[in-house]
Amino acid sequence: MGILDQLPAPIGVIIGAVGSYAASSRTDKLCWQWSRAERWDEKKFEIYTDYANLLKRQTRIALWIGVARGFEHGAAPLDPDEGMELLAGAE
């Protein structure tokens, strides 16, 4: 048996190792990207929720100020000067 007869076995091992490494690296990269995207989506959701709550608070304060100035919508009236301070604080 010559060296050429034994060459296919080491070449197969090398090709298998490179293929295994490439597949493992690709899988790890995809998992990392997926987890990063998931964390980003959670953070965006938190930010949008905080922003929506802030807008609701500002709208509620403006409604209270409006009731104090004669607009009737059934909310409790709020002194306009006090309300403007609350609006400034909410901003």
N, C-alpha and C positions, 0 to 999 in steps of 0.2 A: 504494500500500500504506500502510495506516495503522499506527499503533502497536499496535492491537489484533491485527492480523494477525501481528505479530512477537512477541507476548507468550508464546505457548506454548513457544518454544525456550528462553528464559531460565528460565521456570518449570520446565521439564524438567531443565535443568542443575542448578538449585537443589535440586529434589527428589532427583535422582541423587546429588548431593554429600552431602546430609543422610543419605540411606539408606546410602551407602557409609561415612560416618563412624560411624553407629549400628552397622552390622554389624561394622566393624573394632573399635570400642570393646567391643562385647559379646564378640567372639572373644578379645580381649586379656584381658578380665576373667575369662572362663572358663579360659583357659590359666593365668593367675596363681592362681586358686582351685585348679585341679587340681595345680599344682606345690606349692602350700602344703600341700595335703592329703597329697600324697606325702611331703613332708619330715616332716610330723607323724607319718605312719604309720611311717616309718623310725625316728624318735626313740622312739615308743612301743615298737617292737620291741626297740630297744636297752635301754630301761628294763626291760621285762619279762624280757629275757634276763639282765640283771644281777641282777634280783631272784630269778629262778629259780636262778641259780648261787649266790647268797648262801644261799638256803634249803637247797640241796643241801649246801653247806659246813656249815651249822649242824646239819643232820640227821646228817651224817657224824661230826661231833665228838660229838654226843649219843650216837650209836651206840658210838663208841669208849669214852666214859665208861661206858656201860651194860655193855660187855664187861668193863671193869675192875671193875665191881661185881657181876659174876657172870652177867650175861645173855650167853648164848652165841649169837652170830650169825656167827662166823667172822672178825670184824674184829680188828685189832690193838688190844689194850687201851691205854687212855690214863689216866694218873693223874687222878683226879677234880679235884684242885685245879688242875692244869695245864689240864685240859679246860675248867674254868669260866672260866679266864682267856682261853682261845682263843674260847670262846663269847661272852664279853663283847667281845672284840676284833672278832669277826665281826658283832656287832650294830651 
